[in-house]
Amino acid sequence: MFLPISRGKLTLSTICNSKIRYLLLLILSSLIVTTNTQVLAHTVKISGDVGGIVHLEPNDNPRSGEVTQTWFALTRKGGKVIPLKDCNCRLAIYAEPHVAGEPALIEPPLTSIQAERYEGIPGAEITFPKPGVYQLQLSGKPVTEGSFKPFELKFVVTVATGKTIDTLQPGQNVNQNQQGTTIGLVQTLIWLGILLLSGGIVAFLIQMKKNN
């Protein structure tokens, strides 16, 4: 007589236990994803005999429209750090996806900075124009030939939503700026032509009035 009731209680308990296990799995998965995100941000990239990592402040979570302090820790074979003074380095940033050969969206200048235990390493201040995925390409050649091989390191960065900006930062692709300058020049010439034509008409009317 009590078997159906017992079964009902067992089923309810099983459902509750399943939900608890499911919630625990979700929490654990979130922790794993968060941890993996931080680990991936510091994954070592290798090109030739040079390895490097990138770090973006704060906590590798850049936001659009906000200045992001970025630095690169480069080491040559054997673990010796490569300072910026020993490297002719160049940083190019592309919005993903991008095709080979297209101009970089941003080319911020590199400066020598101190970060954590590294001294004199390449650093840059980057303002990502909008949220999304970007690729940071750091390439370089040795100042002293033979100290290390030329390299190109590529890092993928996800930028969260922050501020929206319409202006280009120093080093950003100027193609759109040049187009805007051209359009502005054309508009100026049109207005100048209109003013000259209007002045000519006024002068003509004044001369006609004098003649009359």
Secondary structure, 3 states (H helix, E strand, C coil): CCHHHHHHHHHHHHHHHHHHHHHHHHHHHHHHHHHHHHHHHCCCEEECCEEEEEEECCCCCCECCCEEEEEEEEEECCCCECCHHHEEEEEEEEECCCCCCCCCCECCCCEEEEECCEEEEEEEEEECCCCEEEEEEEEEEECCCCCCCCEEEEEEEEEECCCCCCCCCCCECCHHHHHHHHHHHHHHHHHHHHHHHHHHHHHHHHHHHHHC
